[in-house]
């Protein structure tokens, strides 16, 4: 049996397509490209999908509760200088993200509420 194998670098997942399915897959890809309203954006999405660990990170983010997604989005929107972001994980599993310039924006956004974190 002839098979084409696609293996992701960052995972041990293996997807196999039978040769009989290749024409359907080819048609699907051709249709995606033909129907794309923004080809550069489609290529960028493909490029980012090849970044090791990114799809797993996106899937994990999308699985977060809505309030956690809102907090993460607000943090990154407020952290204008991305190179100033630091991250640490303590032994209890708490993830702490810090960005000095984000503090004022986040205090205004969340009305000075304190998080559950002791940090």
VODO-385776 format. One record per residue (C-alpha): residue in one letter; y, z, x. Coordinates in steps of 0.2 Angstrom, whole numbers, plus 5000, padded with zeros to 4 digits. Layout:
! VODO-385776
AYZX/...
! end
This chain:
! VODO-385776
X500050005000/X501749955007/X503150075006/X504950095011/X505350275017/X507050355016/X507250515025/X508750625025/X509250695042/X509750865035/X508350895024/X506450875024/X506450785008/X505650615008/X505850484995/X504650334994/X504950174985/X503550064981/X503849884985/X503749844967/X505249954964/X506349884978/X506949734967/X507549864954/X508349974967/X509249824974/X509849774957/X510449944954/X511449944971/X512149774967/X512749834950/X513549994957/X514549884969/X514949754957/X515549874944/X516449994956/X518349984952/X518750054970/X517649984983/X518450084997/X518150244987/X516250194985/X516050165003/X516950335007/X515750424995/X514250335005/X515050385021/X515250575016/X513450575009/X512850545026/X513650695033/X512350825037/X512350965025/X513750905014/X512650854998/X511851024999/X513551105000/X514251004985/X512651044975/X512851234979/X514651224974/X514351144957/X512951274954/X514251414955/X514951494940/X516651424934/X517651574940/X516951554957/X517351374958/X519051404952/X519351534966/X518651424979/X519751274973/X521251384973/X520951444990/X520751274998/X522251214988/X523351354995/X522651345013/X523751195018/X523351215036/X521451195035/X521251225054/X521951405051/X520451445039/X519151575046/X517551625038/X516351765041/X514851835032/X514452025033/X512752105032/X512852135013/X513051945011/X514851945007/X515751785012/X517551805017/X518751655019/X520451685026/X522051575028/X523651665033/X524751545023/X523751555008/X524051735004/X525751714996/X525151564985/X523551654979/X524551824975/X525751724964/X524251624957/X523151774953/X524551894949/X524152014963/X522452054956/X521252124970/X519552054973/X517952154972/X517852134990/X518252285001/X519152165014/
! end
